[in-house]
Amino acid sequence: MAESRGGVEDRQLMAAYADVCQNGTLMFGPDHHRCLTSKDIKIKKKTANIAGLQLADALAHPIKQYDLALRGRISPIQSAFGRQIVAAAEPKFNRNVGRGEVDGYGRVTLPSKWPTK
């Protein structure tokens, strides 16, 4: 299940989800994803207040803040909760197998035209 972001974004997400179900990913074929309960993703609005989506937001927000702080776009994370979430998640970020780099693998590189702090 995913949280709705709007018509265009929702359609893009539906297409990407269907593609993974049908064709798999670079790492895993479609059979690997057979554990998914549906070949159609469920998308709900934030107003539906789905507990799992609220939990995902609570966990993803500190990781986004960490990334922005690394790039000098915001001040470092101040909350103990946020630092604990990042400490638990950071070792699991996707990395380049040979070099161990996260940038470009587990962390999206933001365009340089974006404003800084």
N, C-alpha and C positions, 0 to 999 in steps of 0.2 A: 504494500500500500504506500502511496505517496501523497504529499500535500499538493493541492492544485496551485499552479502559478499563473494560470491564464490560458486562454484558448490555444495560442500558437505553441507555447511551452508544453502544455499538456499533450498536444498531438505529437510533438517531437519525442516526449518521454514515452508515450504509448508505442511509437514506431521503434524506438531504441529497445524497449523491453521485448517487443515482439521479435525483433531481430536476434536478440540474445537467445530467446526461447527456440527460434527456428535454426539459427546458424552457430550458436555458441559465441565464444570470445576468442581472442588471440591465444589465451592460455588453456581454455577448456572447450570441448565440443558441446553440441546441444544436449547430449545424453547426461552430461554433468549437471545440467540445470533441471532435470526431470523432477527434482524434489520440490520445485516451485508448485504451489497449489493451483495455479491458474496460468493459462497462457495469455490472459488479459490482465493488465495491471489495474488495480483499483485506485482511483484518484478521488480524494475527498477534500473539501474546502476546510480551511482553518477553523471556521465557525462550527464544524462538526465536533471539534474538541476530542479527537481520537487519542487515547492515552499513549499508544505506541508512537504516534507522530509527535506528541508533546515531549516524550522522552528523547526521541531522536533530535529534536531541536535543542533540548537542554544539554545533550552531549556534543552536538556539532558546533554550537556557538563558541565555546572556549577554544576549540581547534581552529576555527576561523579567526578568532581574535589573536591566537598565537601566531598564525601565519602572517596576519597584517602587522603584528608587532615585529616579527623577524625582518620584515621589509621596511621597517621604519615609518609605517603609515599611521600607527597609533602607539600609545604608551603600552609598556608590558602589562600582562595580566596581573591584576592585583588580588583577585579572590583566591582563597585556598582551594575552593572547589574546582575552579578553572585550571589551576596548576596541577591538581591531582588528575583531572581528566586528561590533560595534555601528557603528563608523565606516563599514564597508562597507554595512551594511544600512539605516541610518537615512535616507540620501537616497532610498531606494527605498520607504519607507513610503507607504501610500496617503494622499493628502491631498485636502482640499477644493480644487477647481480654482480657485475665485475667491480664497480667503483663504490657501491653503497650510497650513491647520491639519491636524494629524495626529489630535488628540483627536476621537473620534467617527467617524473615518474609517479610519485605519490603526492606531489604538490604542483598545482597549476601555476605557471609563470604568468603574472599579470602584465598586461601591455604597459610599456614604458610611458605612454601618453597619459596614464591615469595620474591624477594629482597625488602628491604626498601630503603629509600632515599639514 
